[in-house]
Amino acid sequence: MVPMITLNDQSTLPQLGFGTALIPLDQTADVVGQALQAGYRHIDTGQLYGNEQGVGTAIAASGIPREELYVTSKLSTGDHRPDDVRRSFDKTLERLGLDRLDFFLIHWPLPTRYDGDYVSTWKAVTDLVADGRLRTAGVSNFEPAHLDRVIADTGLVPAVNQIEAHPYFANDTVREASRRHGIAVEAWGPLGQGAVLGNELLGKIAAAHGKTISQVTLRWHIQRGDVVFPKTTSRKRMEENLDLFGFSLSAEEVEAINSLDQGEAGRRGPHPDTFDYVP
């Protein structure tokens, strides 16, 4: 049974979900459909992924009651102006075939774009909650200064902050800043985009538990309290990644994995302070 996390707006979400980044649209319905069959109930997509329609197709075909599903999407970097936030959100609902979304996040803060104004973007996203079309608003890739600014300027605290985090890049400064504000942390790239899968230490810990390196790494995330979204197109690995709750890592094993952190050198994705891609 996947644990549920209670957020600062008192909504809940499963601690383990299924990620869809880089899954082509023509494969998404099949892959997400298999994930739903395997038991995933939290699906993470984004406007930039170009596959929301496939996620919606899989949801419609699944027969799973809507109230049992948790669906996250994220705002495209090209739609940060408030009017564009509202327009693009309408398109997201249309593509997903939903009349209400569970979670909608600002995908990147883009501090070097839009005259550095991501505060009005945040306010526009929270307005979607007020009008009833969105249950929970959050952010992604927000550094401590970004969090401090949107909270100070609006008084509105994101429920989640989805950030890069894995054993080679623990990103603890951002994790701690998020939690200081009562913001839940979601980890994207939890396996370091595959970089950790050949790690000798993780291999030894996995062998000791009769598990895979992926399972041990995801279990490390779970024990840290992060929400995690492994992505795979393999049904076997989907099922393996769900099988995290019949074992636990010792405090010594957790600390050993913590020691793999390489700081900034371990980052696999772009830095939020400088990332400025707009489609």
C-alpha positions in Angstrom: 0.0 0.0 0.0 1.5 3.3 -1.1 1.5 5.8 1.9 -0.4 9.0 1.5 1.2 12.4 2.3 -0.9 15.2 3.8 -0.1 18.6 2.4 -0.3 22.1 3.9 -3.7 22.7 2.3 -4.9 19.4 3.9 -5.2 17.6 0.6 -3.4 14.3 0.2 -1.4 12.5 -2.5 0.3 9.1 -2.8 4.0 9.3 -2.0 4.8 7.1 -5.0 3.6 8.1 -8.5 4.4 7.5 -12.1 6.4 10.0 -14.2 5.8 10.6 -17.9 8.6 13.0 -18.9 10.1 12.1 -22.4 7.4 9.5 -23.1 6.3 10.2 -26.7 2.7 11.0 -27.2 2.1 8.0 -29.4 3.3 5.7 -26.6 1.8 7.5 -23.6 -1.7 6.1 -23.6 -0.3 2.5 -23.6 2.5 3.2 -21.1 0.3 5.1 -18.6 -2.5 2.5 -19.1 0.0 -0.2 -18.0 1.0 1.8 -15.1 -2.6 2.2 -14.0 -3.1 -1.5 -14.4 0.0 -2.2 -12.3 -1.5 -0.1 -9.4 -0.2 3.5 -9.8 -2.8 6.1 -8.9 -0.7 9.3 -9.1 0.3 10.3 -12.6 2.7 13.2 -13.3 2.7 15.0 -16.6 3.4 18.5 -17.9 2.5 20.8 -20.7 6.1 20.8 -21.9 6.0 17.0 -22.2 3.5 17.1 -25.0 1.8 14.0 -23.9 -1.2 15.2 -21.7 -3.6 13.9 -24.3 -2.2 10.4 -24.0 -2.4 10.5 -20.2 -6.1 11.6 -20.6 -6.8 8.7 -23.0 -5.3 6.2 -20.6 -7.3 7.6 -17.7 -10.6 7.5 -19.7 -9.9 3.9 -20.8 -8.8 2.7 -17.3 -12.3 2.5 -15.7 -10.8 3.7 -12.5 -13.1 6.0 -10.6 -11.9 9.6 -10.9 -11.8 10.1 -7.1 -9.1 7.4 -6.9 -6.7 9.2 -9.2 -4.3 12.0 -8.6 -3.2 13.9 -11.7 -0.4 16.5 -11.8 0.5 18.7 -14.7 2.8 21.7 -15.0 2.7 25.1 -16.6 4.7 25.5 -19.8 7.6 28.0 -19.7 5.9 29.9 -22.6 2.7 30.6 -20.7 3.8 32.5 -17.6 1.8 35.7 -18.1 -1.5 35.5 -16.1 -3.8 35.4 -19.1 -1.7 32.7 -20.6 -1.8 30.7 -17.4 -5.6 30.6 -17.5 -5.7 29.8 -21.2 -3.1 27.1 -21.0 -4.8 25.5 -18.0 -8.0 25.3 -19.9 -6.1 23.5 -22.7 -4.6 21.1 -20.2 -8.0 20.2 -18.9 -9.2 19.7 -22.4 -6.3 17.5 -23.4 -6.6 15.4 -20.2 -10.4 15.1 -20.6 -10.9 16.4 -17.0 -13.1 19.1 -15.6 -10.8 19.6 -12.6 -7.1 19.0 -12.0 -5.6 17.7 -8.7 -2.2 19.4 -8.9 -0.9 22.2 -11.2 2.7 23.4 -10.8 4.8 26.2 -12.2 7.4 24.1 -14.0 10.3 26.5 -13.8 10.6 29.9 -12.1 12.5 31.5 -15.1 14.0 34.4 -13.1 15.7 35.7 -16.2 12.5 35.9 -18.3 9.3 37.9 -18.0 11.2 40.7 -16.3 11.9 38.3 -13.5 8.2 38.3 -12.5 7.2 34.8 -11.5 5.1 36.2 -8.6 2.2 37.1 -10.9 2.5 33.7 -12.4 2.2 32.1 -9.0 -0.8 34.3 -8.1 -2.5 33.3 -11.4 -2.0 29.6 -10.6 -3.5 30.0 -7.1 -6.5 31.8 -8.6 -7.3 28.5 -10.4 -7.8 27.0 -6.9 -10.1 29.8 -6.0 -12.4 29.3 -9.0 -12.7 25.6 -8.3 -10.9 24.1 -11.3 -7.8 23.2 -9.4 -7.5 21.4 -6.1 -3.9 22.2 -5.2 -1.3 24.6 -6.5 2.5 24.1 -6.3 5.8 24.8 -7.9 8.7 23.0 -9.4 12.4 23.7 -9.5 12.0 26.7 -7.1 15.2 27.6 -5.2 15.0 29.0 -1.6 15.0 32.6 -2.8 12.2 31.9 -5.3 10.1 30.3 -2.5 10.8 33.2 -0.1 9.8 35.8 -2.7 6.4 34.3 -3.8 5.4 33.6 -0.2 6.4 37.1 1.0 4.7 38.9 -1.9 1.4 36.9 -2.0 1.1 35.2 1.4 0.3 32.0 -0.5 2.5 29.0 0.3 2.9 26.3 -2.4 1.8 22.9 -1.3 4.6 21.1 -3.1 8.0 21.9 -4.7 9.1 19.3 -7.3 12.9 19.4 -7.5 15.8 17.3 -8.9 17.0 15.0 -6.2 18.8 11.7 -6.1 21.8 10.1 -4.3 24.3 12.0 -6.4 22.5 15.3 -5.9 20.6 15.3 -2.6 19.6 19.0 -3.0 19.2 19.3 0.7 19.4 23.1 0.8 16.2 23.3 -1.3 14.6 20.4 0.5 15.2 22.1 3.9 14.0 25.5 2.7 10.8 23.9 1.3 10.1 22.1 4.5 10.8 25.2 6.6 7.7 26.7 4.8 5.7 23.5 5.2 6.1 22.6 1.5 6.2 18.9 0.6 9.2 17.9 -1.6 8.7 15.9 -4.8 11.8 14.4 -6.4 12.2 14.3 -10.1 15.0 12.2 -11.7 15.1 10.1 -8.6 17.6 7.7 -10.1 19.8 10.4 -11.4 18.6 9.8 -14.9 20.0 6.3 -14.6 23.4 7.5 -13.3 23.1 5.7 -10.0 22.2 2.3 -11.4 25.8 1.1 -11.7 26.9 2.4 -8.2 28.8 -0.3 -6.3 27.6 0.8 -2.8 24.0 0.8 -3.9 24.6 -2.6 -5.5 25.8 -4.1 -2.3 22.9 -2.7 -0.3 20.5 -4.0 -3.0 22.0 -7.4 -2.8 21.7 -7.5 1.0 18.0 -6.9 0.7 17.4 -9.1 -2.4 16.2 -5.9 -4.3 17.3 -4.0 -7.3 19.4 -0.7 -7.1 16.3 1.1 -8.4 14.2 -0.3 -5.5 16.8 0.6 -2.9 17.2 4.2 -4.3 13.5 4.7 -4.4 13.2 3.4 -0.9 15.9 5.9 0.2 13.7 8.6 -1.2 10.6 7.3 0.6 12.4 7.1 3.9 13.5 10.7 3.4 9.9 11.7 3.2 10.0 12.7 -0.5 7.2 12.1 -3.0 8.8 10.2 -6.0 7.9 9.6 -9.6 10.0 6.9 -11.3 9.5 6.6 -15.0 9.8 3.5 -17.1 8.2 2.0 -20.1 8.8 -1.6 -18.9 5.8 -3.3 -17.1 8.3 -5.4 -15.1 10.1 -2.3 -13.8 6.8 -0.6 -13.1 5.9 -3.4 -10.8 9.3 -3.5 -9.2 9.1 0.2 -8.5 5.9 -0.2 -6.7 7.4 -3.0 -4.5 9.1 -0.7 -2.0 7.1 -1.2 1.1 8.0 -4.7 2.3 11.5 -3.7 3.3 13.3 -0.8 4.9 16.8 0.6 4.9 18.7 0.8 8.2 19.9 4.1 9.5 23.4 3.1 8.6 22.4 2.3 5.0 20.6 5.6 4.6 23.6 7.4 5.9 25.9 5.5 3.5 23.6 6.5 0.6 23.6 10.1 1.8 27.4 10.0 1.5 27.1 9.6 -2.2 26.0 13.2 -2.6 28.3 15.2 -4.9 26.7 18.5 -4.3 26.4 20.8 -7.4 28.7 18.4 -9.4 26.0 15.8 -9.2 23.3 17.9 -10.7 22.0 16.3 -14.0 19.5 18.9 -15.1 19.7 22.7 -15.6 20.1 25.1 -12.7 16.8 26.9 -11.9 18.6 30.3 -11.5 19.7 30.2 -15.2 17.3 27.9 -17.0 15.4 30.1 -19.5 14.1 27.8 -22.2 10.8 29.0 -23.7 9.3 27.0 -26.6 
